[in-house]
Amino acid sequence: MKINYILMSVMFFACTDSPPISEQSVSIMQQLETDFDNGKLSNDEFYTYLTYSVYAQELLPKKYNGKLGQHDASPIILNVKRAFPTLSLDTQNHLKQWIKPLPPKPSKPRANP
């Protein structure tokens, strides 16, 4: 009798609806990368919005109202620094309040024959 009760209980709980799984939130970085890859954002907009996501989230368009991933800030800053020379001068000047560009790479000394 106990076995029947246990089996019926297991079957009952297996057939009931499980609670809905909440939709996983997408980070701001993922949203921006998707829009950039799909051509919805220019190069300057992409790196500006990445900078805003770390330093000034209130400046982001409402569309990008997600959360920044736990370990996203350092890679974002490094990516913006690497892309800095490819940005327009206006964008570079705007972002300098938050991002210090990487110094130029030193040139290799030439060997004398």
The first five atom37 places (N, CA, C, CB, O) and aatype in JSON, in Angstrom:
{
  "aatype": [12, 11, 9, 2, 18, 9, 10, 12, 15, 19, 12, 13, 13, 0, 4, 16, 3, 15, 14, 14, 9, 15, 6, 5, 15, 19, 15, 9, 12, 5, 5, 10, 6, 16, 3, 13, 3, 2, 7, 11, 10, 15, 2, 3, 6, 13, 18, 16, 18, 10, 16, 18, 15, 19, 18, 0, 5, 6, 10, 10, 14, 11, 11, 18, 2, 7, 11, 10, 7, 5, 8, 3, 0, 15, 14, 9, 9, 10, 2, 19, 11, 1, 0, 13, 14, 16, 10, 15, 10, 3, 16, 5, 2, 8, 10, 11, 5, 17, 9, 11, 14, 10, 14, 14, 11, 14, 15, 11, 14, 1, 0, 2, 14],
  "atom_mask": [
    [1, 1, 1, 1, 1],
    [1, 1, 1, 1, 1],
    [1, 1, 1, 1, 1],
    [1, 1, 1, 1, 1],
    [1, 1, 1, 1, 1],
    [1, 1, 1, 1, 1],
    [1, 1, 1, 1, 1],
    [1, 1, 1, 1, 1],
    [1, 1, 1, 1, 1],
    [1, 1, 1, 1, 1],
    [1, 1, 1, 1, 1],
    [1, 1, 1, 1, 1],
    [1, 1, 1, 1, 1],
    [1, 1, 1, 1, 1],
    [1, 1, 1, 1, 1],
    [1, 1, 1, 1, 1],
    [1, 1, 1, 1, 1],
    [1, 1, 1, 1, 1],
    [1, 1, 1, 1, 1],
    [1, 1, 1, 1, 1],
    [1, 1, 1, 1, 1],
    [1, 1, 1, 1, 1],
    [1, 1, 1, 1, 1],
    [1, 1, 1, 1, 1],
    [1, 1, 1, 1, 1],
    [1, 1, 1, 1, 1],
    [1, 1, 1, 1, 1],
    [1, 1, 1, 1, 1],
    [1, 1, 1, 1, 1],
    [1, 1, 1, 1, 1],
    [1, 1, 1, 1, 1],
    [1, 1, 1, 1, 1],
    [1, 1, 1, 1, 1],
    [1, 1, 1, 1, 1],
    [1, 1, 1, 1, 1],
    [1, 1, 1, 1, 1],
    [1, 1, 1, 1, 1],
    [1, 1, 1, 1, 1],
    [1, 1, 1, 0, 1],
    [1, 1, 1, 1, 1],
    [1, 1, 1, 1, 1],
    [1, 1, 1, 1, 1],
    [1, 1, 1, 1, 1],
    [1, 1, 1, 1, 1],
    [1, 1, 1, 1, 1],
    [1, 1, 1, 1, 1],
    [1, 1, 1, 1, 1],
    [1, 1, 1, 1, 1],
    [1, 1, 1, 1, 1],
    [1, 1, 1, 1, 1],
    [1, 1, 1, 1, 1],
    [1, 1, 1, 1, 1],
    [1, 1, 1, 1, 1],
    [1, 1, 1, 1, 1],
    [1, 1, 1, 1, 1],
    [1, 1, 1, 1, 1],
    [1, 1, 1, 1, 1],
    [1, 1, 1, 1, 1],
    [1, 1, 1, 1, 1],
    [1, 1, 1, 1, 1],
    [1, 1, 1, 1, 1],
    [1, 1, 1, 1, 1],
    [1, 1, 1, 1, 1],
    [1, 1, 1, 1, 1],
    [1, 1, 1, 1, 1],
    [1, 1, 1, 0, 1],
    [1, 1, 1, 1, 1],
    [1, 1, 1, 1, 1],
    [1, 1, 1, 0, 1],
    [1, 1, 1, 1, 1],
    [1, 1, 1, 1, 1],
    [1, 1, 1, 1, 1],
    [1, 1, 1, 1, 1],
    [1, 1, 1, 1, 1],
    [1, 1, 1, 1, 1],
    [1, 1, 1, 1, 1],
    [1, 1, 1, 1, 1],
    [1, 1, 1, 1, 1],
    [1, 1, 1, 1, 1],
    [1, 1, 1, 1, 1],
    [1, 1, 1, 1, 1],
    [1, 1, 1, 1, 1],
    [1, 1, 1, 1, 1],
    [1, 1, 1, 1, 1],
    [1, 1, 1, 1, 1],
    [1, 1, 1, 1, 1],
    [1, 1, 1, 1, 1],
    [1, 1, 1, 1, 1],
    [1, 1, 1, 1, 1],
    [1, 1, 1, 1, 1],
    [1, 1, 1, 1, 1],
    [1, 1, 1, 1, 1],
    [1, 1, 1, 1, 1],
    [1, 1, 1, 1, 1],
    [1, 1, 1, 1, 1],
    [1, 1, 1, 1, 1],
    [1, 1, 1, 1, 1],
    [1, 1, 1, 1, 1],
    [1, 1, 1, 1, 1],
    [1, 1, 1, 1, 1],
    [1, 1, 1, 1, 1],
    [1, 1, 1, 1, 1],
    [1, 1, 1, 1, 1],
    [1, 1, 1, 1, 1],
    [1, 1, 1, 1, 1],
    [1, 1, 1, 1, 1],
    [1, 1, 1, 1, 1],
    [1, 1, 1, 1, 1],
    [1, 1, 1, 1, 1],
    [1, 1, 1, 1, 1],
    [1, 1, 1, 1, 1],
    [1, 1, 1, 1, 1],
    [1, 1, 1, 1, 1]
  ],
  "atom_positions": [
    [[0.82, -1.18, 0.0], [0.0, 0.0, 0.0], [0.87, 1.25, 0.0], [-0.93, -0.01, 1.2], [0.58, 2.23, -0.7]],
    [[1.95, 1.22, 0.8], [2.85, 2.36, 0.82], [3.49, 2.59, -0.54], [3.92, 2.16, 1.88], [3.67, 3.73, -0.96]],
    [[3.83, 1.52, -1.23], [4.47, 1.63, -2.54], [3.51, 2.29, -3.52], [4.91, 0.24, -3.06], [3.92, 3.15, -4.31]],
    [[2.24, 1.91, -3.48], [1.26, 2.54, -4.36], [1.13, 4.03, -4.07], [-0.11, 1.86, -4.2], [1.05, 4.84, -4.99]],
    [[1.13, 4.39, -2.8], [1.03, 5.79, -2.42], [2.24, 6.58, -2.93], [0.91, 5.92, -0.89], [2.09, 7.69, -3.45]],
    [[3.42, 6.0, -2.79], [4.64, 6.67, -3.24], [4.63, 6.82, -4.76], [5.89, 5.87, -2.79], [4.95, 7.89, -5.28]],
    [[4.26, 5.76, -5.47], [4.2, 5.83, -6.93], [3.17, 6.86, -7.4], [3.86, 4.47, -7.51], [3.42, 7.61, -8.34]],
    [[2.05, 6.89, -6.76], [1.0, 7.86, -7.13], [1.49, 9.28, -6.86], [-0.31, 7.59, -6.35], [1.23, 10.19, -7.65]],
    [[2.18, 9.47, -5.75], [2.7, 10.79, -5.42], [3.72, 11.26, -6.46], [3.33, 10.79, -4.03], [3.71, 12.4, -6.92]],
    [[4.62, 10.33, -6.82], [5.64, 10.67, -7.82], [4.98, 11.02, -9.15], [6.62, 9.5, -8.0], [5.37, 11.99, -9.8]],
    [[4.0, 10.23, -9.55], [3.31, 10.49, -10.82], [2.55, 11.82, -10.77], [2.33, 9.34, -11.15], [2.54, 12.56, -11.74]],
    [[1.93, 12.11, -9.64], [1.18, 13.35, -9.5], [2.1, 14.56, -9.63], [0.45, 13.38, -8.17], [1.8, 15.5, -10.37]],
    [[3.22, 14.54, -8.92], [4.15, 15.67, -8.97], [4.85, 15.77, -10.32], [5.18, 15.55, -7.87], [5.19, 16.87, -10.75]],
    [[5.05, 14.67, -11.0], [5.69, 14.7, -12.31], [4.75, 15.29, -13.36], [6.13, 13.29, -12.72], [5.21, 15.88, -14.34]],
    [[3.46, 15.13, -13.17], [2.49, 15.61, -14.15], [2.03, 17.05, -13.9], [1.29, 14.69, -14.15], [1.42, 17.65, -14.78]],
    [[2.29, 17.59, -12.75], [1.86, 18.95, -12.47], [2.77, 19.94, -13.18], [1.83, 19.23, -10.96], [3.92, 19.63, -13.49]],
    [[2.24, 21.12, -13.42], [3.03, 22.16, -14.08], [4.15, 22.6, -13.16], [2.16, 23.35, -14.48], [3.95, 22.82, -11.96]],
    [[5.31, 22.74, -13.75], [6.42, 23.27, -12.97], [6.33, 24.79, -13.02], [7.81, 22.76, -13.51], [5.76, 25.34, -13.96]],
    [[6.88, 25.45, -12.04], [6.83, 26.91, -12.06], [7.56, 27.44, -13.29], [7.45, 27.49, -10.76], [8.57, 26.87, -13.71]],
    [[7.07, 28.52, -13.86], [7.72, 29.04, -15.06], [9.14, 29.49, -14.76], [6.92, 30.2, -15.65], [9.42, 30.09, -13.72]],
    [[10.02, 29.19, -15.68], [11.41, 29.6, -15.52], [11.53, 31.01, -16.05], [12.39, 28.62, -16.26], [11.14, 31.3, -17.18]],
    [[12.06, 31.88, -15.23], [12.17, 33.27, -15.65], [13.16, 33.38, -16.81], [12.61, 34.18, -14.48], [14.16, 32.67, -16.86]],
    [[12.85, 34.26, -17.73], [13.7, 34.46, -18.88], [15.04, 35.02, -18.4], [13.04, 35.41, -19.91], [15.08, 35.98, -17.63]],
    [[16.11, 34.41, -18.88], [17.42, 34.87, -18.44], [17.67, 36.26, -18.99], [18.53, 33.89, -18.89], [17.45, 36.52, -20.17]],
    [[18.13, 37.13, -18.12], [18.38, 38.49, -18.57], [19.69, 38.53, -19.38], [18.44, 39.46, -17.37], [20.66, 37.85, -19.06]],
    [[19.67, 39.34, -20.4], [20.82, 39.49, -21.27], [21.58, 40.72, -20.79], [20.41, 39.62, -22.77], [20.98, 41.76, -20.51]],
    [[22.88, 40.61, -20.69], [23.67, 41.74, -20.2], [23.71, 42.84, -21.25], [25.1, 41.28, -19.83], [23.46, 42.61, -22.43]],
    [[24.03, 44.03, -20.8], [24.16, 45.18, -21.69], [25.2, 44.87, -22.77], [24.55, 46.46, -20.9], [25.0, 45.18, -23.95]],
    [[26.29, 44.27, -22.37], [27.37, 43.97, -23.31], [26.87, 43.05, -24.42], [28.56, 43.32, -22.57], [27.2, 43.25, -25.59]],
    [[26.08, 42.03, -24.06], [25.54, 41.11, -25.06], [24.57, 41.82, -26.01], [24.84, 39.94, -24.39], [24.58, 41.57, -27.21]],
    [[23.74, 42.71, -25.46], [22.81, 43.47, -26.29], [23.57, 44.34, -27.28], [21.87, 44.33, -25.42], [23.23, 44.38, -28.47]],
    [[24.58, 45.04, -26.8], [25.36, 45.92, -27.66], [26.11, 45.14, -28.74], [26.35, 46.72, -26.82], [26.14, 45.55, -29.9]],
    [[26.71, 44.02, -28.36], [27.44, 43.2, -29.34], [26.5, 42.68, -30.42], [28.14, 42.02, -28.65], [26.87, 42.66, -31.6]],
    [[25.31, 42.27, -30.04], [24.34, 41.77, -31.01], [23.95, 42.87, -31.99], [23.08, 41.22, -30.3], [23.93, 42.66, -33.2]],
    [[23.64, 44.06, -31.47], [23.25, 45.16, -32.34], [24.4, 45.62, -33.23], [22.75, 46.34, -31.5], [24.19, 45.97, -34.39]],
    [[25.61, 45.6, -32.7], [26.78, 45.98, -33.51], [27.02, 44.96, -34.62], [28.04, 46.1, -32.62], [27.27, 45.34, -35.76]],
    [[26.93, 43.67, -34.28], [27.13, 42.62, -35.28], [26.06, 42.66, -36.37], [27.12, 41.25, -34.6], [26.33, 42.31, -37.52]],
    [[24.85, 43.1, -36.01], [23.76, 43.18, -36.98], [23.74, 44.51, -37.73], [22.43, 42.98, -36.28], [22.83, 44.76, -38.52]],
    [[24.72, 45.36, -37.48], [24.82, 46.63, -38.18], [23.89, 47.72, -37.69], [0.0, 0.0, 0.0], [23.69, 48.72, -38.37]],
    [[23.31, 47.54, -36.51], [22.39, 48.55, -35.96], [23.15, 49.68, -35.27], [21.42, 47.91, -34.98], [22.59, 50.75, -35.04]],
    [[24.41, 49.44, -34.93], [25.23, 50.46, -34.26], [26.5, 50.69, -35.08], [25.59, 50.03, -32.81], [27.09, 49.74, -35.6]],
    [[26.9, 51.95, -35.18], [28.18, 52.26, -35.82], [29.31, 51.92, -34.86], [28.25, 53.76, -36.25], [29.09, 51.62, -33.68]],
    [[30.53, 51.96, -35.37], [31.71, 51.7, -34.55], [31.77, 52.68, -33.38], [32.99, 51.8, -35.39], [31.99, 52.28, -32.24]],
    [[31.57, 53.97, -33.68], [31.63, 54.99, -32.62], [30.53, 54.81, -31.59], [31.53, 56.38, -33.24], [30.78, 54.93, -30.39]],
    [[29.31, 54.51, -32.04], [28.19, 54.3, -31.1], [28.46, 53.1, -30.21], [26.87, 54.1, -31.86], [28.23, 53.16, -29.0]],
    [[28.95, 52.02, -30.8], [29.21, 50.79, -30.04], [30.18, 51.05, -28.89], [29.76, 49.69, -30.98], [29.91, 50.69, -27.75]],
    [[31.31, 51.66, -29.2], [32.32, 51.88, -28.16], [31.91, 52.97, -27.17], [33.65, 52.23, -28.79], [32.3, 52.93, -26.01]],
    [[31.13, 53.93, -27.63], [30.61, 54.95, -26.72], [29.65, 54.3, -25.73], [29.9, 56.09, -27.49], [29.73, 54.55, -24.53]],
    [[28.73, 53.47, -26.23], [27.76, 52.81, -25.36], [28.44, 51.82, -24.42], [26.69, 52.09, -26.2], [28.01, 51.66, -23.28]],
    [[29.5, 51.15, -24.9], [30.25, 50.26, -24.0], [30.85, 51.07, -22.84], [31.37, 49.52, -24.77], [30.81, 50.64, -21.69]],
    [[31.39, 52.23, -23.16], [31.96, 53.08, -22.12], [30.87, 53.54, -21.15], [32.66, 54.3, -22.74], [31.07, 53.52, -19.93]],
    [[29.74, 53.95, -21.69], [28.62, 54.36, -20.83], [28.18, 53.2, -19.92], [27.43, 54.83, -21.7], [27.82, 53.43, -18.77]],
    [[28.22, 51.98, -20.44], [27.75, 50.84, -19.64], [28.57, 50.65, -18.38], [27.78, 49.56, -20.47], [28.08, 50.1, -17.39]],
    [[29.82, 51.1, -18.41], [30.69, 50.97, -17.23], [30.63, 52.23, -16.36], [32.14, 50.7, -17.67], [30.53, 52.14, -15.14]],
    [[30.7, 53.4, -17.0], [30.89, 54.64, -16.25], [29.64, 55.51, -16.1], [31.94, 55.43, -16.9], [29.53, 56.26, -15.13]],
    [[28.7, 55.43, -17.04], [27.56, 56.36, -17.02], [26.32, 55.69, -17.6], [27.89, 57.65, -17.8], [25.86, 56.07, -18.68]],
    [[25.78, 54.7, -16.89], [24.64, 53.94, -17.43], [23.42, 54.81, -17.68], [24.27, 52.83, -16.48], [22.57, 54.46, -18.5]],
    [[23.32, 55.95, -16.99], [22.17, 56.83, -17.2], [22.21, 57.48, -18.59], [22.14, 57.92, -16.13], [21.19, 57.99, -19.05]],
    [[23.35, 57.45, -19.27], [23.47, 58.02, -20.61], [23.12, 57.02, -21.71], [24.88, 58.54, -20.82], [22.99, 57.41, -22.88]],
    [[22.98, 55.76, -21.36], [22.62, 54.74, -22.34], [21.18, 54.93, -22.82], [22.8, 53.33, -21.76], [20.32, 55.35, -22.04]],
    [[20.91, 54.62, -24.11], [19.51, 54.63, -24.55], [18.7, 53.63, -23.74], [19.42, 54.3, -26.07], [19.23, 52.63, -23.26]],
    [[17.41, 53.89, -23.59], [16.53, 53.04, -22.78], [16.56, 51.57, -23.22], [15.1, 53.56, -22.86], [16.33, 50.67, -22.42]],
    [[16.84, 51.35, -24.52], [16.86, 49.99, -25.05], [17.88, 49.1, -24.32], [17.19, 50.03, -26.55], [17.68, 47.9, -24.19]],
    [[18.94, 49.71, -23.85], [20.02, 48.96, -23.2], [19.93, 49.13, -21.69], [21.41, 49.42, -23.71], [20.84, 49.66, -21.06]],
    [[18.84, 48.66, -21.13], [18.61, 48.84, -19.7], [18.89, 47.58, -18.91], [17.2, 49.29, -19.45], [18.34, 47.41, -17.82]],
    [[19.73, 46.69, -19.42], [20.06, 45.47, -18.7], [21.08, 45.72, -17.62], [0.0, 0.0, 0.0], [21.31, 46.86, -17.2]],
    [[21.69, 44.67, -17.19], [22.73, 44.78, -16.15], [24.08, 44.46, -16.77], [22.43, 43.84, -14.95], [24.18, 43.71, -17.74]],
    [[25.08, 45.03, -16.19], [26.44, 44.74, -16.6], [26.84, 43.44, -15.92], [27.42, 45.91, -16.23], [26.62, 43.27, -14.72]],
    [[27.44, 42.51, -16.67], [27.87, 41.24, -16.11], [28.9, 41.46, -15.01], [0.0, 0.0, 0.0], [29.57, 42.5, -14.96]],
    [[29.03, 40.48, -14.16], [29.89, 40.61, -12.99], [31.34, 40.92, -13.36], [29.83, 39.33, -12.17], [32.0, 41.7, -12.67]],
    [[31.83, 40.32, -14.43], [33.23, 40.51, -14.82], [33.36, 41.19, -16.18], [33.96, 39.16, -14.84], [34.33, 40.96, -16.89]],
    [[32.4, 42.02, -16.55], [32.4, 42.66, -17.86], [33.22, 43.95, -17.92], [31.0, 42.96, -18.28], [33.73, 44.29, -18.99]],
    [[33.36, 44.67, -16.83], [33.95, 46.01, -16.86], [35.39, 46.02, -17.38], [33.92, 46.62, -15.48], [35.7, 46.8, -18.28]],
    [[36.26, 45.19, -16.87], [37.67, 45.2, -17.29], [37.84, 44.88, -18.77], [38.47, 44.21, -16.47], [38.56, 45.59, -19.47]],
    [[37.17, 43.82, -19.29], [37.3, 43.56, -20.73], [36.72, 44.69, -21.59], [36.6, 42.26, -21.08], [37.25, 44.98, -22.66]],
    [[35.65, 45.33, -21.13], [35.06, 46.44, -21.88], [36.06, 47.58, -21.98], [33.75, 46.93, -21.22], [36.29, 48.12, -23.06]],
    [[36.66, 47.95, -20.86], [37.61, 49.05, -20.85], [38.79, 48.74, -21.76], [38.11, 49.33, -19.41], [39.23, 49.61, -22.52]],
    [[39.31, 47.53, -21.7], [40.43, 47.14, -22.55], [40.04, 47.17, -24.03], [40.94, 45.74, -22.17], [40.82, 47.63, -24.87]],
    [[38.83, 46.69, -24.36], [38.37, 46.72, -25.75], [38.24, 48.15, -26.27], [37.03, 45.99, -25.88], [38.62, 48.43, -27.4]],
    [[37.72, 49.03, -25.45], [37.58, 50.44, -25.86], [38.96, 51.06, -26.06], [36.76, 51.25, -24.81], [39.18, 51.8, -27.02]],
    [[39.89, 50.76, -25.16], [41.25, 51.3, -25.3], [41.91, 50.81, -26.59], [42.11, 50.89, -24.08], [42.59, 51.57, -27.27]],
    [[41.7, 49.54, -26.92], [42.29, 48.99, -28.15], [41.67, 49.61, -29.39], [42.11, 47.47, -28.19], [42.35, 49.83, -30.39]],
    [[40.39, 49.89, -29.34], [39.68, 50.44, -30.49], [39.8, 51.96, -30.6], [38.22, 50.06, -30.43], [39.36, 52.54, -31.58]],
    [[40.38, 52.59, -29.61], [40.43, 54.04, -29.52], [40.94, 54.71, -30.81], [41.31, 54.45, -28.36], [40.33, 55.68, -31.27]],
    [[42.04, 54.23, -31.41], [42.54, 54.9, -32.63], [41.57, 54.8, -33.81], [43.87, 54.3, -33.02], [41.68, 55.59, -34.75]],
    [[40.65, 53.85, -33.8], [39.72, 53.68, -34.92], [38.5, 54.59, -34.8], [39.27, 52.24, -35.01], [37.7, 54.68, -35.73]],
    [[38.35, 55.26, -33.66], [37.19, 56.11, -33.42], [37.42, 57.51, -33.98], [36.87, 56.18, -31.92], [38.56, 57.95, -34.13]],
    [[36.33, 58.2, -34.28], [36.44, 59.57, -34.78], [37.05, 60.46, -33.69], [35.04, 60.12, -35.21], [37.0, 60.13, -32.5]],
    [[37.62, 61.58, -34.1], [38.25, 62.49, -33.13], [37.24, 63.02, -32.12], [38.93, 63.66, -33.84], [37.56, 63.16, -30.94]],
    [[36.01, 63.31, -32.58], [34.98, 63.78, -31.66], [34.67, 62.73, -30.6], [33.7, 64.15, -32.43], [34.54, 63.05, -29.42]],
    [[34.55, 61.48, -31.03], [34.26, 60.4, -30.08], [35.43, 60.19, -29.14], [33.94, 59.09, -30.83], [35.23, 59.98, -27.94]],
    [[36.64, 60.24, -29.66], [37.82, 60.09, -28.8], [37.83, 61.18, -27.73], [39.12, 60.15, -29.64], [38.04, 60.89, -26.55]],
    [[37.61, 62.41, -28.13], [37.62, 63.51, -27.16], [36.51, 63.35, -26.12], [37.46, 64.84, -27.88], [36.72, 63.64, -24.95]],
    [[35.36, 62.88, -26.56], [34.24, 62.66, -25.62], [34.57, 61.56, -24.61], [32.96, 62.29, -26.39], [34.29, 61.7, -23.42]],
    [[35.17, 60.48, -25.09], [35.44, 59.32, -24.21], [36.65, 59.54, -23.3], [35.66, 58.08, -25.06], [36.82, 58.8, -22.33]],
    [[37.47, 60.51, -23.6], [38.67, 60.74, -22.77], [38.33, 61.12, -21.33], [39.52, 61.84, -23.39], [39.19, 61.01, -20.45]],
    [[37.12, 61.55, -21.08], [36.75, 61.85, -19.69], [36.66, 60.57, -18.85], [35.43, 62.6, -19.64], [36.71, 60.63, -17.62]],
    [[36.52, 59.42, -19.52], [36.43, 58.14, -18.81], [37.58, 57.19, -19.14], [35.12, 57.47, -19.12], [38.04, 56.44, -18.28]],
    [[38.03, 57.21, -20.39], [39.0, 56.23, -20.87], [40.31, 56.93, -21.22], [38.45, 55.47, -22.1], [40.32, 57.91, -21.95]],
    [[41.39, 56.41, -20.69], [42.71, 56.91, -21.06], [43.25, 55.97, -22.14], [43.69, 56.98, -19.81], [43.41, 54.78, -21.89]],
    [[43.52, 56.5, -23.34], [43.98, 55.62, -24.42], [45.28, 54.91, -24.08], [44.16, 56.42, -25.71], [46.08, 55.39, -23.27]],
    [[45.49, 53.77, -24.7], [46.74, 53.04, -24.52], [47.88, 53.85, -25.13], [46.67, 51.62, -25.15], [47.68, 54.5, -26.16]],
    [[49.05, 53.82, -24.52], [50.19, 54.53, -25.13], [50.6, 53.81, -26.41], [51.39, 54.61, -24.13], [50.37, 52.61, -26.55]],
    [[51.2, 54.55, -27.35], [51.66, 53.88, -28.58], [52.71, 52.84, -28.26], [52.22, 54.9, -29.58], [53.46, 52.96, -27.29]],
    [[52.75, 51.82, -29.11], [53.75, 50.77, -28.91], [55.13, 51.33, -29.24], [53.43, 49.51, -29.78], [55.3, 52.07, -30.21]],
    [[56.11, 50.98, -28.43], [57.48, 51.48, -28.74], [58.0, 50.83, -30.01], [58.46, 51.19, -27.55], [57.72, 49.67, -30.29]],
    [[58.74, 51.59, -30.76], [59.3, 51.03, -31.98], [60.51, 50.17, -31.61], [59.7, 52.15, -32.98], [61.22, 50.43, -30.63]],
    [[60.72, 49.15, -32.42], [61.84, 48.26, -32.17], [63.14, 48.93, -32.62], [61.65, 46.9, -32.9], [63.19, 49.54, -33.69]],
    [[64.17, 48.83, -31.79], [65.45, 49.42, -32.23], [66.02, 48.62, -33.4], [66.47, 49.45, -31.05], [65.95, 47.39, -33.44]],
    [[66.56, 49.35, -34.33], [67.15, 48.68, -35.51], [68.55, 48.2, -35.16], [67.2, 49.64, -36.73], [69.32, 48.87, -34.47]],
    [[68.86, 47.03, -35.66], [70.2, 46.47, -35.43], [71.16, 47.06, -36.46], [70.18, 44.89, -35.51], [70.85, 47.13, -37.65]],
    [[72.3, 47.48, -35.99], [73.33, 47.98, -36.91], [74.11, 46.81, -37.46], [74.28, 49.0, -36.21], [74.53, 45.92, -36.72]],
    [[74.31, 46.81, -38.8], [75.06, 45.68, -39.4], [76.52, 45.69, -39.08], [74.89, 45.67, -40.87], [77.25, 44.8, -39.52]]
  ]
}
